[in-house]
């Protein structure tokens, strides 16, 4: 188990030289696919899931529009890859064992995501608590938030109230016990 944690940490190490060399979208695509997530590019319907099948072509041609991190090993350490992404409108975090409150705070503080992110789903991420959900209040353009199977949410009513006050246009869908 410790070996897998170490290996996943290696997958999440940010290579700043790579970001400079190939651009933020390509570098983030490589990181996300390496960690088992999927990406969808602007203008495409198909999800990219094969690291070896990453599209080639002029740098900057493929812009990440959506991220599906279901069952992936993405962790806080790799979130610097998100900084340069300007076109991400939706993110799904499902069964991500390394996603915790600090990750959601970091997501919320990412300037480009504050502008572009419209939809967020957080499902079955056992390390997420009320604190992490409340931290999402900086995603001022967020239109839709789906929360499901989050045992760390203990103050559901308070958390919902704080989010709805901060983001009055947010459609919040809950499937929490």
C-alpha positions in Angstrom: 0.0 0.0 0.0 2.8 2.4 0.8 4.4 1.6 -2.6 1.3 2.6 -4.4 1.1 5.9 -2.5 4.7 6.6 -3.4 4.1 5.7 -7.1 1.0 7.9 -7.2 3.0 10.8 -5.7 5.6 10.3 -8.5 2.8 10.5 -11.1 1.6 13.8 -9.5 5.0 15.5 -9.4 4.8 18.7 -11.4 7.3 19.1 -14.3 7.4 22.9 -14.8 9.9 22.5 -17.7 7.4 20.3 -19.5 4.6 22.8 -19.0 6.9 25.5 -20.6 7.9 23.2 -23.4 4.5 21.8 -24.5 2.0 24.3 -23.0 -0.4 23.9 -20.0 -3.1 21.9 -21.8 -0.8 19.2 -23.1 1.2 19.0 -19.8 -2.1 18.7 -17.8 -3.4 16.1 -20.2 -0.3 14.0 -19.7 -0.6 14.4 -15.9 -4.3 13.6 -15.8 -4.1 10.5 -18.1 -1.0 9.2 -16.2 -3.1 9.3 -13.1 -6.0 7.5 -14.7 -8.3 10.5 -15.4 -10.0 11.3 -18.7 -10.0 14.6 -20.6 -12.2 16.1 -23.3 -11.0 18.8 -25.6 -12.9 21.8 -26.9 -14.7 20.9 -30.1 -14.6 17.1 -29.5 -17.2 14.8 -28.1 -14.9 11.8 -27.4 -13.1 11.5 -24.1 -9.3 11.0 -24.3 -8.3 8.1 -22.1 -5.2 6.7 -23.7 -1.9 8.4 -22.8 -0.2 6.9 -25.9 -3.0 8.2 -28.1 -2.7 11.8 -27.1 -3.3 14.0 -30.1 -0.4 15.6 -31.8 -0.4 18.7 -33.8 0.4 22.4 -33.3 1.1 23.3 -29.6 -2.0 24.9 -28.1 -4.4 23.3 -30.6 -6.1 21.0 -28.0 -7.7 22.9 -25.1 -9.0 20.8 -22.1 -12.7 21.5 -21.7 -13.7 18.8 -19.3 -11.9 16.5 -16.7 -13.3 13.2 -15.5 -11.1 12.1 -12.6 -13.2 9.0 -11.7 -11.0 6.4 -9.8 -7.9 8.5 -10.6 -4.9 9.0 -8.3 -4.8 12.8 -8.8 -3.6 14.6 -5.6 -2.9 18.0 -4.3 0.7 17.8 -5.4 -0.2 17.8 -9.1 -2.7 20.7 -8.9 -0.2 23.2 -10.3 -0.9 21.6 -13.7 -4.4 23.2 -13.5 -3.1 26.8 -13.2 -2.7 27.3 -17.0 -5.9 25.8 -18.1 -8.3 28.5 -19.4 -11.1 26.5 -21.0 -12.2 23.9 -18.3 -15.9 24.2 -17.9 -16.6 20.9 -16.0 -14.8 18.6 -13.6 -15.9 15.3 -12.1 -14.1 14.0 -9.0 -15.5 10.6 -8.2 -13.9 7.9 -6.0 -10.7 10.0 -5.8 -9.0 8.7 -2.6 -6.4 11.5 -2.5 -8.9 14.4 -2.9 -9.3 16.2 0.3 -10.3 19.7 1.6 -6.9 21.3 0.6 -7.5 20.1 -3.0 -10.9 21.8 -3.2 -9.5 25.0 -1.7 -6.7 24.9 -4.2 -9.2 24.3 -7.0 -11.3 27.3 -5.8 -8.2 29.6 -5.7 -7.1 28.7 -9.3 -7.7 32.0 -11.1 -8.4 30.5 -14.5 -10.9 28.0 -13.0 -12.6 30.8 -11.2 -13.4 32.2 -14.6 -14.2 29.1 -16.6 -15.5 26.3 -14.4 -19.3 26.0 -14.7 -20.0 22.4 -13.4 -18.4 20.4 -10.6 -19.3 17.0 -9.3 -17.8 15.5 -6.1 -18.9 11.9 -5.5 -17.6 9.3 -3.1 -14.5 11.2 -2.0 -14.1 10.1 1.6 -11.6 12.7 2.7 -13.8 15.7 1.8 -15.5 17.6 4.6 -17.7 20.6 5.0 -14.5 22.8 5.1 -13.6 21.7 1.6 -17.1 22.2 0.2 -17.3 25.7 1.7 -13.9 26.5 0.2 -15.5 26.2 -3.3 -17.2 29.6 -2.7 -14.4 31.3 -4.8 -15.6 29.6 -7.9 -17.8 32.6 -8.7 -19.0 31.4 -12.2 -20.0 27.9 -10.9 -23.5 27.1 -12.1 -23.9 23.5 -11.0 -22.5 21.6 -8.1 -23.4 17.9 -7.4 -22.4 16.4 -4.1 -23.0 12.7 -3.4 -21.8 10.1 -0.9 -19.5 12.4 1.1 -19.4 10.9 4.7 -17.2 13.8 5.8 -20.1 16.3 5.3 -21.4 16.7 8.9 -23.0 20.1 8.8 -25.1 19.8 5.6 -27.5 22.7 6.3 -24.8 25.1 7.3 -22.5 24.2 4.4 -25.4 24.6 1.9 -26.4 27.9 3.4 -22.9 29.3 3.2 -22.4 28.2 -0.4 -25.8 29.5 -1.5 -25.1 32.9 0.1 -21.7 33.1 -1.6 -23.0 31.8 -5.0 -26.7 32.8 -5.3 -26.9 31.5 -8.9 -25.6 28.1 -8.1 -27.8 25.1 -8.7 -26.8 22.7 -5.9 -27.9 19.1 -6.1 -27.3 16.9 -3.0 -27.4 13.2 -2.5 -26.1 13.1 1.0 -27.2 11.2 4.1 
